[in-house]
Amino acid sequence: MKMFIIFWLCIQNPYTTLEETCVDQIMYDRAYDTREECREASARLANSFMEQPNVYVTTFCTTKHTSEI
């Protein structure tokens, strides 16, 4: 079973419009074989964005089952 990262990025700035404050993205370009690999990648992703002031990131890992029709 493959794991994927979903993340939200929000910028705290009173001059940014509400529509442009938060962005969500599902990252399907990279899959992880274990929950631990995904958690470590999520932490690295969040930390890389949160080095910027007033930027907040939430990440989590999930799985997606697909069935062939």
C-alpha positions in Angstrom: 0.0 0.0 0.0 1.4 3.4 -1.0 1.2 6.5 1.2 0.8 10.1 -0.1 1.2 13.5 1.5 -1.5 16.0 1.7 -0.6 19.5 2.9 -2.1 22.9 3.6 0.0 26.0 3.5 -1.3 29.3 5.0 0.2 32.7 5.1 -0.6 35.0 8.0 -0.6 38.5 6.4 -3.4 41.1 6.9 -2.9 42.4 3.4 -3.3 39.1 1.6 -6.9 38.4 0.5 -8.7 35.5 2.2 -8.9 33.7 -1.2 -5.1 33.7 -1.4 -4.3 33.0 2.2 -4.3 29.1 2.1 -3.4 26.6 -0.5 -4.0 22.9 -0.3 -2.2 20.3 -2.4 -2.2 16.5 -2.7 1.2 15.3 -3.6 0.8 12.2 -5.9 4.2 12.7 -7.6 5.9 10.8 -4.8 4.6 7.8 -2.9 6.0 6.2 0.2 6.1 2.5 1.1 5.7 2.9 4.9 4.0 5.3 7.3 7.3 6.2 8.8 8.8 7.3 5.5 5.8 9.4 4.8 5.9 11.0 8.2 9.5 11.9 7.9 9.0 13.4 4.4 6.0 15.4 5.8 8.1 16.8 8.6 10.8 17.8 6.1 8.3 19.4 3.8 6.6 21.4 6.6 10.0 22.5 8.1 11.2 23.7 4.7 8.2 26.0 4.3 8.0 27.2 7.9 11.5 28.7 7.7 9.8 31.7 6.2 8.1 34.1 8.6 4.3 34.0 9.0 4.0 30.7 7.0 2.2 27.8 8.6 1.9 24.3 7.2 -0.2 21.3 8.2 0.6 17.9 6.6 -0.6 14.4 7.0 -0.2 11.0 5.2 -2.9 9.0 3.7 -3.4 5.9 1.5 -5.5 5.6 -1.6 -6.9 2.3 -2.8 -7.6 2.0 -6.5 -9.6 -0.7 -8.2 -9.5 -1.6 -11.8 -12.8 -1.7 -13.6 
